[in-house]
Amino acid sequence: MDISQLNFKHLFYFWRVAKQGSLTHAAEQIRTSQSALSTQIRQLETRLGTTLFDRQGCQMALTATGQQVFAYAESIFGLGEQMLGWLEGRDEGTAHVRVGSVSTMSRNFQVNWLRPLLQDPAVVLSVESGSLQALTERLLRHQLDVVLANQPVPSDPGRPLSSRFLGSQDISLVGRADRWAGAVLRAPEDLDGIEMAMPSPQHGVRLQFDALCFSAGVQPRLRAEIDDMTMLRLIARDSGWITMLPEVVVQDELHSGALVRTGQSSQLAERFYAITVRNGHLAAPLDRLLSREPAGDIFTDASNPIQPTRTSSCSLND
């Protein structure tokens, strides 16, 4: 089969059904019958020699091959729409960027990374949180454009996802200034019996920290373990306990002097990733943001600098 044998009208119909996630809605938009639309998609599958949808009653879910074909179709027809806009003298118009964020991620980090999009008047941004598994499933169904996470996705030929490393920050120990100003604590050596609030065991850094404490024969006094970084930030601010977290989580409190850093561990770091569908079509503002080199401003806000400890431009094509 060569390119002249590819029926782009059938490919367009497939693209609209996959984009809508519904044969009914796509048929209404294209103004054709569901049966005609279904027939032409089956003709495309026959021509390509592969199944693009798993059909279970009225439900149509993309197969692994269908996901890859959709990614190509998204690029083809997305560029076609941009070409028509250029020919008609229109600008790119509004770009809708849909972001998923793992619920354990720092909200400060998210805002810092997304700031170029927030400052772009042509961007309409939507952000939702959830588990990594749920968000990557929505990403594969093209209901999200990017997922921010603190771990990369594993390599899986059936799931065409890429993880781009955005940067990392060493884990710090922080405490209220009225109690811990001037204190210097080694992690984990000086933490035996110290009252602490920590991330929950769902965080990889927590498991690493527990292993370091066990190896050193140190047992902090656990007062709270928190899954949500915003809640952990409030615990750090309002309790008198030492809290273990990336400094970006409490950047405002450190800048104001309400909290102070009492220690830092170079053996522990939280890493941040942007996960996308490999070869998928992205809105231009998001593509530019993902293409830039990792920058220190993802660990700062506009006025309260907290310097990153490490960044790298490596990309994991998992």
PASELUM-925808 format. One record per atom (N, C-alpha, C): residue in three letters; x, z, y. Coordinates in steps of 0.02 Angstrom, whole numbers, plus 50000, padded with zeros to 5 digits. Layout:
ALAXZY;...
END
This chain:
MET500425000049940;MET500005000050000;MET500445000050063;ASP500304995450110;ASP500654995550174;ASP500174997250230;ILE500434997850291;ILE500035000450346;ILE499444996050362;SER499484989450348;SER498934984950362;SER498334986250317;GLN498444989650261;GLN497904991050215;GLN497554997750228;LEU497825001450277;LEU497525007950293;LEU496935006950341;ASN496355009350321;ASN495755008750363;ASN495735014650411;PHE495895013250474;PHE495945018650523;PHE495255021350542;LYS494735017350532;LYS494065019950545;LYS493895025350495;HIS494065024250432;HIS493965029350380;HIS494395035550395;LEU495005034350417;LEU495455039950433;LEU495165043850492;PHE494875040350541;PHE494565043750598;PHE493985048050575;TYR493575045550530;TYR493015049550505;TYR493255055750468;PHE493775054850427;PHE494075060550392;PHE494315065750442;TRP494645063450494;TRP494915067950546;TRP494365071950579;ARG493805068650595;ARG493275072150629;ARG492945077350583;VAL492865075650519;VAL492575080450472;VAL493035086450462;ALA493685085050454;ALA494175090550445;ALA494215094850507;LYS494165091750565;LYS494215095450628;LYS493605099850639;GLN493015097250621;GLN492405101050628;GLN492305106150572;GLY492605104650514;GLY492505109050456;GLY491815108350427;SER491455103050446;SER490765102250424;SER490575094950425;LEU490315092450369;LEU490075085550366;LEU489475084650412;THR489045089650415;THR488445089350456;THR488615088650530;HIS489055093050555;HIS489235092950626;HIS489595086450645;ALA490035084150600;ALA490405078050614;ALA489935072050616;ALA489455071850570;ALA488975066350569;ALA488565066150633;GLU488375072150658;GLU487995072450721;GLU488405069850779;GLN489055071650782;GLN489475069450837;GLN489605061950835;ILE489725059350775;ILE489875052250767;ILE489245048050768;ARG488665051350760;ARG488015048150760;ARG487945043350701;THR488075046150643;THR487975042450582;THR487685047150530;SER487495044650474;SER487205049050423;SER487745052550383;GLN487565058250354;GLN488045061850313;GLN488255057750253;SER487775054250223;SER487925050350163;SER488415044750179;ALA488325041350237;ALA488785036050256;ALA489485038750269;LEU489505044550303;LEU490145047650318;LEU490495049750253;SER490135052750207;SER490415054850144;SER490675048950104;THR490295043450105;THR490505037450067;THR491155034650094;GLN491225034450161;GLN491825031550190;GLN492435035950180;ILE492335042550178;ILE492895047050162;ILE493105046150090;ARG492635045250045;ARG492805043949974;ARG493185037349968;GLN492995032350008;GLN493365026050006;GLN494085027050030;LEU494175031350080;LEU494855032850103;LEU495245036350048;GLU494935041050013;GLU495275044549958;GLU495465039649903;THR495015034949889;THR495165029849838;THR495755025549859;ARG495755023549922;ARG496295019349947;ARG496965023049946;LEU496945029449964;LEU497565033449965;LEU497765035849896;GLY497295035749849;GLY497445037949781;GLY497515045449774;THR497165049149816;THR497215056449813;THR496575059549841;THR496435065649821;THR495855069349845;THR496045073149909;LEU495635072449961;LEU495775075750024;LEU495365082050035;PHE494785082450002;PHE494345088250008;PHE494185091049939;ASP494145097649936;ASP493835101049879;ASP493095101949897;ARG492655099049858;ARG491935099249873;ARG491595104249827;GLN491305109249856;GLN490925114349819;GLN490255115049853;GLY489765111349827;GLY489115111249859;GLY489165108049927;CYS488925111649978;CYS488955109050047;CYS489615110550080;GLN490045114550047;GLN490685116450076;GLN491215111250062;MET491615109750112;MET492165104950105;MET492795108250132;ALA493265109550088;ALA493905112650108;ALA494465107650096;LEU494925107250143;LEU495495102750135;LEU495925104850076;THR496135099950036;THR496645101149985;THR497325101650020;ALA497835103349982;ALA498515103750012;ALA498705096950040;THR498555091550003;THR498695084750028;THR498265083250089;GLY497635085350087;GLY497185084350143;GLY497445087650207;GLN497735093650200;GLN498015097150258;GLN498575093050289;GLN498995090050246;GLN499555086150272;GLN499305079650305;VAL498815076350273;VAL498525070250301;VAL498195071850368;PHE497845077650371;PHE497525079550434;PHE498045080550489;ALA498625083550473;ALA499145084550523;ALA499375077850552;TYR499455072750509;TYR499645066150534;TYR499075063050575;ALA498455063750551;ALA497885060950587;ALA497805064350656;GLU497935070850658;GLU497905074550722;GLU498395071650772;SER498995069950748;SER499495066950793;SER499285059950814;ILE499025055950767;ILE498835049050782;ILE498285048850834;PHE497745052550822;PHE497165052050866;PHE497255056250929;GLY497655061650925;GLY497815065450985;GLY498205061251034;LEU498705057551009;LEU499095053051052;LEU498665047351078;GLY498185045051036;GLY497735039851059;GLY497315042051118;GLU497075048251115;GLU496685050951171;GLU497115051651234;GLN497735053751225;GLN498195054251283;GLN498325047351313;MET498405042351270;MET498525035551295;MET497925033051336;LEU497315034251311;LEU496725032051349;LEU496685035651415;GLY496845042151416;GLY496845045851478;GLY497345042951528;TRP497935041151503;TRP498445038251547;TRP498215031451575;LEU497925027251531;LEU497695020651553;LEU497135021251605;GLU496725026351599;GLU496175027351646;GLU496375031351708;GLY497025032951712;GLY497275036451771;GLY497105043751773;ARG496935046551714;ARG496775053751712;ARG497405057551692;ASP497435064051713;ASP497985068251690;ASP497815070751621;GLU498235075051593;GLU498125077551526;GLU497505081951521;GLY497255084351579;GLY496655088551576;GLY496815095451549;THR496295098751527;THR496365105651503;THR496625105751432;ALA497105109851419;ALA497375110751352;ALA497125117451324;HIS496805117251267;HIS496575123251234;HIS497095125451183;VAL497345131451191;VAL497855134151146;VAL497575140251110;ARG497555139951044;ARG497255145251003;ARG497815148950967;VAL497875155350984;VAL498435159450959;VAL498155164950913;GLY498465165650855;GLY498325171350812;GLY498915176150815;SER498785182550814;SER499315187450818;SER499205192850766;VAL499715194150726;VAL499675199350675;VAL499515206050710;SER499055209750682;SER498785215650717;SER499315221050729;THR499865220850692;THR500395225850702;THR500895223850755;MET500795218050788;MET501265215750839;MET501165219450904;SER501705220250941;SER501675223251008;SER501285218751055;ARG500795221651090;ARG500415217851139;ARG500865215751198;ASN501335220051216;ASN501805218151270;ASN502205211951251;PHE502435211751188;PHE502815205951167;PHE502385199651171;GLN501765200151148;GLN501315194351150;GLN501235191751221;VAL501105196251268;VAL501005194151338;VAL501645191151366;ASN502215194351351;ASN502855191751375;ASN502975184651350;TRP502855183451285;TRP502995176851257;TRP502495171651283;LEU501875173751293;LEU501355169151314;LEU501345168051390;ARG501765171551428;ARG501725171251500;ARG501745164151528;PRO502175159651503;PRO502155152751530;PRO501475149351522;LEU501115150951469;LEU500445148151460;LEU499945151451507;LEU500035158051517;LEU499585161651563;LEU499665159051635;GLN500255156651651;GLN500385154351719;GLN500215146951729;ASP500015143651675;ASP499855136451678;ASP499105135551690;PRO498895133051748;PRO498185132451764;PRO497815127451720;ALA498185123251683;ALA497875118251641;ALA497745120851570;VAL497925127051557;VAL497865129851489;VAL497285134651485;VAL496875133851434;VAL496375138751415;VAL496615142051351;LEU496735148551355;LEU497055152151300;LEU496545156551264;SER496565156351198;SER496175161151158;SER496645164551109;VAL496565171151102;VAL497005175151060;VAL496575179451015;GLU496725179550950;GLU496385183850903;GLU496895187150858;SER496735193150834;SER497195196850791;SER496905197550722;GLY497335199150674;GLY497135199950605;GLY497735200750561;SER497625200450496;SER498175200850449;SER498545194150446;LEU499165194350425;LEU499555188150421;LEU499225183150373;GLN498975185650317;GLN498665181150268;GLN498045177750297;ALA497615181650330;ALA496995178850358;ALA497155173850414;LEU497645175450455;LEU497815171050511;LEU498135164550487;THR498575164850437;THR498885158750413;THR498365154350377;GLU497865157350346;GLU497335153350316;GLU496955149550371;ARG496815152750426;ARG496485149450483;ARG496945144150514;LEU497595145450513;LEU498075140650538;LEU498055134350495;LEU498045135250429;LEU498025129550383;LEU497375125650389;ARG496835128950409;ARG496195125550420;ARG496155122650490;HIS496715123150528;HIS496765120450596;HIS496255123650643;GLN496115129950631;GLN495705133950676;GLN496135137850725;LEU496785138050713;LEU497275140950759;LEU497845135950767;ASP498205136550823;ASP498775132250836;ASP499445135550819;VAL499475142150827;VAL500095145750813;VAL499915152950795;VAL500325156050753;VAL500245163050735;VAL500885166750753;LEU500825172150792;LEU501395176450808;LEU501425181950756;ALA502015182950727;ALA502085187750673;ALA502755191150676;ASN502815196850641;ASN503465200350638;ASN503785199450569;GLN503595194050535;GLN503935191950474;GLN503795184550463;PRO504265181050431;PRO504145173850418;PRO503675173050359;VAL503385167150353;VAL502985165750294;VAL503445163450238;PRO503285165250175;PRO503715163050120;PRO503645155650108;SER504165152750078;SER504155145650063;SER503645144150009;ASP503215139050021;ASP502695137149973;ASP502545129849984;PRO502725125349936;PRO502595118149945;PRO501865116549958;GLY501415120849934;GLY500705119549944;GLY500435121850011;ARG500855125150050;ARG500645127750116;ARG501165125350168;PRO501045119750202;PRO501545116750246;PRO501615120450312;LEU501935126450308;LEU502015130650367;LEU502745131250385;SER502885131850449;SER503565132950474;SER503575139450515;SER504125143250507;SER504215149450544;SER504805148550592;ARG504675149050657;ARG505205148550707;ARG505385155550730;PHE506025157250724;PHE506275163750745;PHE506295164050821;LEU505975168950850;LEU505935169650922;LEU506445174550951;GLY506645179350911;GLY507125184350934;GLY507025190950898;SER507445195750911;SER507385202350879;SER507615207750928;GLN507375213750915;GLN507565219350957;GLN507685225450913;ASP508255228850926;ASP508405234850888;ASP507855240050897;ILE507745243950845;ILE507255249350848;ILE507555255350884;SER507165258250929;SER507395263850969;SER507005270250954;LEU507295275850973;LEU506945282250972;LEU506795283951044;VAL506155285451059;VAL505965287151127;VAL505585293651127;GLY505595297151183;GLY505235303351191;GLY505035304451263;ARG504585309051275;ARG504385310551343;ARG504965313251384;ALA505015310851445;ALA505575312751488;ALA505585320251502;ASP504985323351507;ASP504975330451524;ASP505215334851467;ARG505315331951409;ARG505565335851352;ARG506235333451326;TRP506345326851329;TRP506925323951295;TRP507435320751342;ALA507375321551407;ALA507855318651453;ALA508555321351437;GLY509035316851432;GLY509725318751418;GLY509885319551345;ALA509385319551301;ALA509515320251230;ALA509795313751201;VAL510265314551155;VAL510545308851120;VAL510505310351046;LEU510115306451010;LEU510005307550939;LEU510265301550899;ARG510655303150847;ARG510865297850801;ARG510315296850749;ALA510205290450732;ALA509695288850681;ALA510045286250618;PRO509935289750561;PRO509455295150552;PRO509775302150551;GLU510425302650563;GLU510785308850549;GLU510495314950585;ASP510275314050647;ASP510055319850687;ASP509295321050685;LEU508955317950638;LEU508225318150638;LEU507935322850586;ASP508345326550551;ASP508085331150500;ASP507645336450533;GLY507015336750512;GLY506555341750538;GLY506265340050606;ILE506465334550636;ILE506205332550702;ILE505495329750695;GLU505035332050738;GLU504355329350737;GLU504355322150761;MET504055317750721;MET504095310550736;MET503435307050726;ALA503315302050767;ALA502785297150756;ALA503125290550739;MET502855287050690;MET503185281050665;MET502675275550651;PRO502915269350646;PRO502485264050621;PRO502275265650549;SER501715262850529;SER501475264050460;SER501925260350411;PRO501865262050347;PRO502275258550297;PRO502145251150291;GLN501635248450325;GLN501525241250326;GLN502065237650364;HIS502415241150407;HIS502965238250446;HIS503605238350404;GLY503945232650401;GLY504565232450363;GLY505085237250389;VAL505105238450456;VAL505615242950484;VAL505495250150461;ARG504865251950449;ARG504725258750426;ARG505015259750356;LEU504935254950312;LEU505215255450245;LEU505975255850248;GLN506275251950292;GLN507005252250300;GLN507225259050327;PHE506845261750375;PHE507005268250403;PHE506965273750350;ASP506435273550310;ASP506355278550256;ASP506945278150207;ALA507175272150193;ALA507735271350147;ALA508375274250177;LEU508475273250243;LEU509065276150276;LEU509035283750275;CYS508445286550288;CYS508375293850286;CYS508505296550217;PHE508255293250167;PHE508365295450098;PHE509105295350081;SER509445289950100;SER510165289450085;SER510565294750120;ALA510345296650181;ALA510715301650220;ALA510495308850203;GLY509995309550160;GLY509745316250143;GLY509385319550202;VAL509075315350243;VAL508735317750304;VAL507985317150294;GLN507605322250317;GLN506885322050311;GLN506555324050377;PRO506385318950420;PRO506025320650481;PRO505345323550465;ARG505055327150512;ARG504385329850503;ARG503885324750530;LEU503555321250485;LEU503095316050504;LEU502465319150534;ARG502295317150597;ARG501695319550630;ARG501165314150635;ALA501375307850636;ALA500885302350640;ALA501215295950616;GLU500835291950579;GLU501055285250562;GLU500495280550583;ILE500665275750625;ILE500175271750660;ILE500285264350645;ASP499745260950627;ASP499785253850612;ASP499815249650676;ASP499415251550726;ASP499345247750788;ASP499865249850839;MET500225244950867;MET500765246550914;MET500495249450980;THR499905247251000;THR499615250151062;THR499475257551053;MET499215259350995;MET499075266450981;MET499735270350976;LEU500245267450946;LEU500885270850941;LEU501185271851011;ARG501075267151055;ARG501305267851124;ARG500975273851157;LEU500325274651147;LEU499965280351177;LEU500195286951147;ILE500335287051082;ILE500585293051049;ILE501265294951080;ALA501695289951089;ALA502355291251119;ALA502275294151189;ARG501805291651227;ARG501705293751296;ARG501405300751301;ASP500925302351256;ASP500525308351264;ASP500735314251220;SER501155312951170;SER501395318451127;SER502095320451149;GLY502335325651121;GLY503025327651134;GLY503495325551079;TRP503255321351034;TRP503645319450975;TRP504125313650991;ILE504635313150951;ILE505065307250952;ILE504685301650917;THR504695295750947;THR504345290050918;THR504845284450905;MET504765281350847;MET505205275850827;MET504825269250836;LEU505105264650878;LEU504775258250891;LEU505245253550929;PRO505075247150933;PRO505455242650976;PRO505305244351049;GLU505795244051092;GLU505695246151162;GLU505195241851199;VAL505095235551177;VAL504625231351212;VAL503925234351211;VAL503775238451160;VAL503115241551155;VAL502985246251213;VAL503505249751236;VAL503425254851289;VAL503825252951351;GLN503865246451365;GLN504275244151421;GLN504035247051488;ASP503385247851497;ASP503135250451561;ASP503305257851569;GLU503225261651515;GLU503365268851517;GLU504115270251527;LEU504545266151497;LEU505265266951507;LEU505455265251579;HIS505145260151607;HIS505295258251676;HIS505065263651725;SER504475266551712;SER504215271651758;SER504565278351750;GLY504915279351694;GLY505255285751683;GLY504835290751645;ALA504225288851624;ALA503815293351585;ALA504115294651516;LEU504455289451489;LEU504805290051425;LEU505545288551435;VAL505955291251391;VAL506665289751392;VAL506895287851322;ARG507395283751319;ARG507695282151255;ARG508155287851235;THR508055290351174;THR508485295751150;THR508975293451096;GLY508885287451073;GLY509335284851022;GLY509135277751003;GLN509565274450966;GLN509435267650944;GLN509815266350880;SER509525262350836;SER509845260850773;SER509985253350768;SER510605251550763;SER510785244550754;SER510645242250682;GLN510495247050638;GLN510335245250568;GLN509605243250560;LEU509195244350611;LEU508485242850608;LEU508295238350667;ALA507945232950653;ALA507725228450706;ALA507065225350686;GLU506635224250736;GLU506015220450724;GLU506145213250745;ARG505955208650701;ARG506045201550714;ARG505365198350728;PHE505375193350770;PHE504755190250793;PHE504775182750778;TYR504215180050754;TYR504175173150732;TYR503545169750759;ALA503585163250770;ALA503005159150785;ALA502905154550725;ILE502315154850694;ILE502165151050634;ILE501695145350652;THR501865139250631;THR501445133450645;THR501385129250582;VAL500905124550583;VAL500845119750528;VAL501385114450538;ARG501765113250486;ARG502315108450491;ARG502045101450507;ASN502355098250556;ASN502175091450578;ASN501485091050609;GLY501185096750627;GLY500535096750658;GLY500575094750732;HIS500025092150758;HIS499995090250829;HIS499855096550870;LEU500255097650922;LEU500165103550965;LEU500035101351036;ALA499635105251072;ALA499545104051143;ALA500215104251178;ALA500315099851227;ALA500965099151260;ALA501245105751286;PRO500835110051320;PRO501125116351345;PRO501385120851289;LEU501035121051232;LEU501265125151176;LEU501885122051144;ASP501895115551138;ASP502475112151110;ASP503095113551152;ARG503025113451219;ARG503595114951262;ARG503825122151253;LEU503355126751246;LEU503525133751238;LEU503895134951172;LEU503675131651119;LEU503995132451054;LEU504675128951052;SER504765123951093;SER505395120051092;SER505955123351130;ARG505795128151173;ARG506325131151214;ARG506745135951172;GLU507345137051195;GLU507785141651161;GLU507515148851167;PRO507635153051116;PRO507435160151123;PRO507715163151187;ALA507285166751223;ALA507485169351289;ALA507375176751292;GLY507785180151334;GLY507725187351342;GLY507075189551372;ASP506715184951407;ASP506105187051441;ASP505545188851393;ILE505615187451328;ILE505095189651282;ILE505115197151271;PHE505645200351294;PHE505695207651289;PHE505635210951357;THR505385207151406;THR505305209951473;THR504635207751502;ASP504395211451552;ASP503875208651593;ASP504195206151657;ALA503795203951704;ALA504075200751764;ALA504495205551806;SER504355212151802;SER504695216751847;SER505055222351812;ASN504935223251746;ASN505215228951710;ASN505685226651654;PRO506305225151670;PRO506735222151620;PRO506955227151566;ILE506895224951504;ILE507195228451447;ILE507585223251409;GLN508215224051405;GLN508635218751378;GLN508555218251302;PRO508525212151276;PRO508495211251203;PRO509175212851173;THR509165214651110;THR509795216251077;THR510085210251041;ARG509645205751017;ARG509885199750984;ARG509375194250991;THR509605188151001;THR509175182350995;THR509565176950960;SER509195172250932;SER509505166750897;SER509055160750900;SER509335154750893;SER508935148750896;SER508785146050827;CYS508885149950775;CYS508775147350708;CYS508035146250696;SER507885141250654;SER507185139750636;SER507135139850561;LEU506645143350534;LEU506535143650463;LEU505985138850444;ASN506145133450412;ASN505635128550392;ASN505375130350324;ASP504995135750321;ASP504725138250258;ASP504045135050245;
END
